[in-house]
Amino acid sequence: MNHLENILYLFLIIIIGFLVRRGRFVSEQARPVLSQFVLQVALPFMILDSMRFNFDAQILTNALVILGIGAVTFVVSIAVSELSSKFWNLPSEQMASYHFAMVLPNTGFLGLPLLKATLGAEAAFYGAMIQLIFITVNWTYGVYVFTREDGKRIELKKLLNPSIVALIIGFFLFLFSIEFPSVIYRMVESIGNTATPLTMLTIGMMLAEMKLKDFTSLGKPFILTAYRNVVFPVVLYFILRAFGVEGLLLQVLVIDFAMPIAANTAIFAQGYDKDYQTAAKLVMISTLFAIVTIPLIVGFVT
């Protein structure tokens, strides 16, 4: 399939998820269960499957380049986020969600399956590098913006999760070209392959749960969505091109940072007793508009 067909394939599954939930063929408990399965099981297996390469010095070099550029990109995102407070002019209960949303795109839950479906396994390998940085920022800066006024400590132990464990194991297997029996690889591939359709079904269910009132006052959420989904990745594209980054590395970086606002925005807001409704609206609106912006960005860079 070409890129356009891949995008169409993904969003047809989103439509199925939307119809299934809107038609109440599944209960409201189905989405959280699917989300947990994707995050805790399917994505780690996808990461393992995506890193199933014999050692290649060029792939290792590319992975380290992605890791470095990704880290710098997140640092710049944090700086822009902190400098934007006066522009948003929001109470601290809402500002925490805006800070989080400006920095953290949905690189894992949506980004990894999308990269694998549109650009292949090697792209997902590089996407896993970005996910490593995402998790680090998520549990450091992400926690900080929601707790800076409460004085709570950042829980570094949460940096270790199934996706990071899979990444460490996969990288070890890659470095030493360790091979397992084919039946093991078939099992890993089969479970990993569920990540993409289950992710898209879950996104469709999430969109089905949106209410009309969520769109009555787009205002600042729309501005943030435009920044997260379009402005930031397009600016990143031209900056990277100016520094000579091209090909698959450029495509992975731009597409991953074009993902909509991470769902963790709403999860953290609720967990740290901030304005959960504002956070949920940001996630929902950004995800909805991603149906249009992601194909545009993919087409732009490929």
C-alpha positions as CSV (number, residue, x, y, z in Angstrom):
1,M,0.0,0.0,0.0
2,N,1.2,3.6,-0.7
3,H,1.1,6.2,2.0
4,L,-2.4,7.5,1.1
5,E,-3.8,4.0,1.2
6,N,-2.2,3.4,4.6
7,I,-3.7,6.6,6.0
8,L,-7.1,5.7,4.5
9,Y,-6.8,2.2,6.1
10,L,-6.1,3.7,9.5
11,F,-8.9,6.1,9.5
12,L,-11.4,3.5,8.2
13,I,-10.7,1.6,11.4
14,I,-11.3,4.9,13.3
15,I,-14.7,5.1,11.7
16,I,-15.5,1.5,12.7
17,G,-14.5,2.4,16.3
18,F,-16.7,5.5,16.2
19,L,-19.7,3.5,14.9
20,V,-19.2,0.6,17.3
21,R,-19.2,3.0,20.3
22,R,-21.9,5.4,19.0
23,G,-24.1,2.5,18.2
24,R,-23.5,1.1,21.7
25,F,-22.4,-2.3,20.5
26,V,-19.8,-2.1,23.2
27,S,-20.0,-0.5,26.7
28,E,-18.2,2.6,27.9
29,Q,-15.8,0.2,29.8
30,A,-14.5,-1.2,26.5
31,R,-12.3,1.8,25.6
32,P,-10.3,2.0,28.9
33,V,-9.7,-1.8,28.7
34,L,-8.5,-1.6,25.1
35,S,-6.3,1.4,25.9
36,Q,-4.6,-0.5,28.8
37,F,-4.1,-3.5,26.6
38,V,-2.4,-1.4,23.9
39,L,-0.2,0.5,26.3
40,Q,0.8,-2.4,28.5
41,V,0.9,-5.3,26.0
42,A,0.5,-4.5,22.3
43,L,2.9,-1.5,22.0
44,P,5.7,-3.2,23.9
45,F,5.4,-6.2,21.6
46,M,5.3,-3.9,18.6
47,I,8.5,-2.2,19.8
48,L,10.1,-5.7,20.1
49,D,9.0,-6.6,16.6
50,S,10.1,-3.3,15.1
51,M,13.6,-3.7,16.5
52,R,14.1,-7.2,15.0
53,F,17.0,-6.3,12.8
54,N,20.5,-7.8,12.6
55,F,23.1,-5.4,13.8
56,D,23.6,-2.6,11.3
57,A,26.0,0.3,12.0
58,Q,24.0,2.7,9.9
59,I,20.7,1.9,11.7
60,L,22.5,2.3,15.1
61,T,23.9,5.7,13.9
62,N,20.5,6.8,12.7
63,A,18.9,5.7,16.0
64,L,21.4,7.8,18.0
65,V,20.8,10.8,15.7
66,I,17.1,10.5,16.2
67,L,17.6,10.2,20.0
68,G,19.8,13.4,20.0
69,I,17.5,15.5,17.8
70,G,14.4,14.2,19.6
71,A,15.9,15.3,23.0
72,V,16.7,18.7,21.7
73,T,13.2,19.1,20.2
74,F,11.6,18.2,23.5
75,V,13.8,20.8,25.3
76,V,12.8,23.5,22.8
77,S,9.2,22.5,23.3
78,I,9.5,22.9,27.0
79,A,11.1,26.4,26.6
80,V,8.3,27.5,24.2
81,S,5.7,26.1,26.7
82,E,7.2,28.0,29.6
83,L,7.4,31.2,27.7
84,S,3.8,31.0,26.5
85,S,2.1,31.4,29.9
86,K,1.4,35.1,29.4
87,F,-0.1,34.5,26.0
88,W,-2.6,31.9,27.3
89,N,-3.4,34.0,30.4
90,L,-5.1,31.1,32.1
91,P,-5.6,30.1,35.8
92,S,-3.0,27.6,37.1
93,E,-5.6,24.8,37.2
94,Q,-5.9,25.0,33.4
95,M,-2.4,26.2,32.5
96,A,-0.8,23.0,33.7
97,S,-2.8,21.1,31.0
98,Y,-1.7,23.6,28.3
99,H,2.0,23.3,29.3
100,F,1.7,19.5,29.2
101,A,-0.2,19.5,25.8
102,M,2.3,21.9,24.2
103,V,5.2,19.6,24.9
104,L,3.9,16.0,24.7
105,P,2.4,14.6,21.4
106,N,0.9,11.2,21.2
107,T,4.1,9.5,20.0
108,G,3.4,6.1,21.5
109,F,-0.2,5.2,21.4
110,L,-0.8,6.7,18.0
111,G,2.7,7.6,16.7
112,L,4.3,4.2,16.7
113,P,1.4,2.3,15.0
114,L,1.2,5.1,12.4
115,L,4.9,5.1,11.7
116,K,4.9,1.3,11.2
117,A,1.8,1.4,9.0
118,T,3.0,4.3,6.8
119,L,6.8,4.0,6.7
120,G,7.6,0.5,7.9
121,A,9.4,-1.4,10.7
122,E,12.6,0.7,10.5
123,A,10.6,3.9,11.1
124,A,8.9,2.3,14.1
125,F,12.4,1.4,15.4
126,Y,13.4,5.1,15.3
127,G,10.0,6.0,16.7
128,A,10.8,3.9,19.7
129,M,13.8,6.1,20.3
130,I,11.6,9.1,20.5
131,Q,9.2,7.2,22.8
132,L,12.1,6.7,25.2
133,I,12.5,10.5,25.4
134,F,8.7,11.0,25.6
135,I,8.5,8.7,28.7
136,T,11.3,10.5,30.3
137,V,9.8,14.0,29.7
138,N,6.3,12.6,30.6
139,W,7.4,11.6,34.1
140,T,9.7,14.5,34.8
141,Y,8.5,17.8,33.2
142,G,4.9,16.4,32.8
143,V,4.6,15.6,36.5
144,Y,6.3,18.9,37.4
145,V,3.8,21.1,35.6
146,F,0.9,19.5,37.5
147,T,2.7,19.5,40.9
148,R,4.9,22.6,40.9
149,E,2.4,24.4,43.2
150,D,1.9,21.4,45.4
151,G,5.5,20.5,46.2
152,K,5.0,16.8,45.3
153,R,8.1,14.8,44.3
154,I,8.6,13.3,40.8
155,E,8.4,9.5,40.8
156,L,11.4,8.5,38.7
157,K,10.6,4.8,39.2
158,K,7.7,5.2,36.8
159,L,10.2,5.8,34.0
160,L,10.4,2.0,33.9
161,N,7.4,0.6,32.2
162,P,6.6,-2.2,29.7
163,S,7.5,-0.1,26.6
164,I,10.9,0.9,28.1
165,V,11.6,-2.7,29.1
166,A,10.7,-3.8,25.5
167,L,13.0,-1.1,24.1
168,I,15.9,-2.2,26.3
169,I,15.4,-5.8,25.4
170,G,15.0,-5.0,21.7
171,F,18.1,-2.8,21.6
172,F,20.1,-5.6,23.3
173,L,18.9,-8.2,20.8
174,F,19.7,-5.7,17.9
175,L,23.2,-4.9,19.2
176,F,24.2,-8.6,19.5
177,S,22.1,-10.0,16.6
178,I,20.5,-12.5,18.9
179,E,17.9,-14.7,17.2
180,F,15.1,-16.8,18.7
181,P,13.1,-19.7,17.1
182,S,10.6,-18.6,14.5
183,V,7.7,-19.5,16.7
184,I,8.8,-16.8,19.2
185,Y,9.0,-14.2,16.4
186,R,5.6,-15.2,15.1
187,M,4.1,-14.7,18.6
188,V,5.8,-11.3,19.1
189,E,4.7,-10.2,15.6
190,S,1.1,-11.3,16.0
191,I,0.6,-9.5,19.3
192,G,2.5,-6.5,18.1
193,N,0.3,-6.3,15.0
194,T,-2.8,-5.8,17.2
195,A,-1.5,-2.4,18.3
196,T,-2.4,-0.6,15.1
197,P,-6.0,-1.6,14.7
198,L,-6.8,-1.5,18.4
199,T,-5.3,2.0,18.7
200,M,-7.4,3.2,15.8
201,L,-10.6,1.6,17.2
202,T,-9.9,3.2,20.6
203,I,-9.4,6.7,19.0
204,G,-12.8,6.2,17.1
205,M,-14.5,5.3,20.4
206,M,-13.0,8.3,22.1
207,L,-14.3,10.6,19.3
208,A,-17.8,9.0,19.6
209,E,-17.9,10.0,23.3
210,M,-17.5,13.7,22.5
211,K,-20.5,15.9,22.9
212,L,-21.6,18.8,20.8
213,K,-20.9,21.2,23.6
214,D,-17.2,20.3,23.4
215,F,-17.1,22.5,20.2
216,T,-19.1,25.5,21.4
217,S,-16.0,27.5,22.4
218,L,-13.0,26.3,20.5
219,G,-11.0,29.5,21.0
220,K,-7.7,28.7,22.8
221,P,-8.1,24.9,22.4
222,F,-8.2,25.5,18.7
223,I,-5.1,27.7,18.7
224,L,-3.3,25.0,20.8
225,T,-4.4,22.3,18.4
226,A,-3.2,24.3,15.4
227,Y,0.2,24.7,17.1
228,R,0.5,21.1,18.2
229,N,-0.8,19.4,15.0
230,V,0.5,21.7,12.3
231,V,2.7,24.7,13.2
232,F,5.2,22.9,15.4
233,P,5.9,20.0,12.9
234,V,6.0,22.3,9.9
235,V,8.5,24.6,11.6
236,L,10.5,21.5,12.7
237,Y,10.5,20.3,9.1
238,F,12.2,23.4,7.8
239,I,14.7,23.7,10.7
240,L,15.7,20.1,10.2
241,R,16.0,20.5,6.4
242,A,18.2,23.6,7.1
243,F,20.6,21.4,9.1
244,G,20.7,18.7,6.4
245,V,18.4,16.1,7.9
246,E,16.5,14.3,5.2
247,G,14.9,11.0,4.1
248,L,13.5,8.6,6.6
249,L,14.9,10.4,9.7
250,L,13.3,13.6,8.7
251,Q,9.9,11.9,8.0
252,V,9.9,10.0,11.3
253,L,10.8,13.1,13.4
254,V,8.2,15.4,11.7
255,I,5.4,12.8,11.6
256,D,5.9,11.8,15.3
257,F,5.9,15.4,16.4
258,A,2.8,16.0,14.4
259,M,0.8,13.6,16.5
260,P,-2.2,15.1,18.5
261,I,-2.0,16.0,22.1
262,A,-1.1,13.0,24.3
263,A,-4.0,11.3,26.1
264,N,-1.9,11.5,29.3
265,T,-2.8,15.2,29.5
266,A,-6.3,14.3,30.7
267,I,-5.0,11.3,32.8
268,F,-2.5,13.4,34.6
269,A,-4.9,16.3,35.1
270,Q,-7.4,14.0,36.8
271,G,-4.7,12.2,38.8
272,Y,-3.2,15.4,40.2
273,D,-6.6,17.1,40.9
274,K,-6.4,19.8,38.2
275,D,-9.0,20.9,35.6
276,Y,-9.7,17.5,34.0
277,Q,-12.5,18.8,31.7
278,T,-10.1,21.3,30.1
279,A,-7.5,18.6,29.6
280,A,-10.0,16.2,28.1
281,K,-11.3,18.8,25.7
282,L,-7.8,19.6,24.5
283,V,-7.1,15.9,23.8
284,M,-10.4,15.3,22.1
285,I,-10.3,18.4,19.8
286,S,-6.6,17.8,18.9
287,T,-7.4,14.1,18.1
288,L,-10.4,15.0,16.0
289,F,-8.5,17.5,13.9
290,A,-5.7,15.0,13.5
291,I,-8.0,13.1,11.2
292,V,-7.3,15.9,8.7
293,T,-3.9,17.1,9.8
294,I,-2.0,13.8,9.9
295,P,-2.7,12.9,6.3
296,L,-1.6,16.4,5.3
297,I,1.6,16.2,7.3
298,V,2.4,12.7,6.0
299,G,1.8,13.8,2.4
300,F,3.9,16.9,3.0
301,V,7.0,15.1,4.2
302,T,6.9,11.9,2.0
